[in-house]
Amino acid sequence: MRLLGGVSERYAQAGGLRRYPGQDQWDADGGDCVMAEVIWALLMAWMLTQTLRSLQRDGLVERIVYPTTPPMVDYRLTGLGRSVLEPLAGLIVWADKRHDDIRSAREAFDR
């Protein structure tokens, strides 16, 4: 499916779409994309970009841009970002212990 209207190649590639040599089409895993898949891939790439920008703004991650073509960007945790790992580990342990309770609550809600 052809991408229309100035859609950024960067977003399509970040969303897992590939353009094969000699083709003016974007494919996902070698199969033709329907427009909904293209839109979904672009949306997911946009959401990832917004989340990373927010984490950078909050001081949790550092963005490193390399002067290559195409541009390459890495993200790494800052000291502040690393300091949140221990509290998050506690939340993961809690969620693991309460998984059955959470599943039961969801099932009760969905009835």
N, C-alpha and C positions, 0 to 999 in steps of 0.2 A: 504494500500500500504506500503510495507516495505521500510524503509529508508536505503539507500545504502551508502557505502563508507565513513564510519566514520562521518556521520552527527551528530552534537551535539544534545543530548537530550534536553539540555537547550534551544537551539534555537527552536526546535520543540515545546516545551512546551510554550515558550514565544509567539510563533505564534498562539497559541490557539489549538494546537493538543494535544490529550490525548492518552496515552497507557493504555488500560484496563487490569486488573489483568489476568494473564494467556494467554495473547495475545502478539504476537510478531509483532503487527501492530499498526499503528497510525490512529486514527479516529478523524474527526472533527464533533462535535455535534452528535456523535453516528453513523455517516454514513461513509462508506469507502471513503478514500481520493484518488483522482487521483493524479498522479505525479505532475501535474501543481499546484494543491492546496498545496502540500507539499513544492514545490519550492517557491511558493508565501509566505507561512507562514514563511519559513526560511529567505527569503529576507526581509520581513517586520521586523522580529526580529533583523536582522543584521542592518537595517537602523535605528531602534530605538536605538540600542546600539551605533552606530556611532554618532547619534545626541546627545545622553546623554553625551558621551565622549567629544564632541565638546563644549557643554554647560559647562561641568565641567572644561575643559581647559580654557575657557573664564572667569571662575570665577562666572558663573551665578547659578550653582547648586553645591551642596555638595553631595558626594557619601558616604553612610554609609553602611559598610559591617558587617553583624552579623555572628558570628562563629557557624552556624547551619549546619545540613545536611538535605537536600541540602542547599547550601549557600543561604542566603537571603540578598538582597540589597535594600536599600531605597535611594531615592534622595529627597533633599529639597532645596528650594531657599536660596541663600545666601543673604546678604544685598544688594549686587550689583544686584542680580536677582530680588529682591523685588523692587528695584528702577526703574526697567523698566516697572512695571505694570501700572503706571499712563500714560506714553506715549502710551503704547499699548491700554489702554482703550480709549484714544483719537482716535487712528487709527480705533478701532472697531466702535466708534460712527460715524466717517467719512464714513466708508464702509457701515454702515447701512443706512445713509442718501443718499449715492450715488449708492445704490444697483441697482436701476432701470437704471441709466446711464451706469453702468458696464454691466448689462445684455444686454442693447441695443447695446453697443459697441461690445460685443461678438457675438451677432446675426449678426450685420453688417459685422464683420470680417469673420464669417463662411459662408456667402453667396457667 
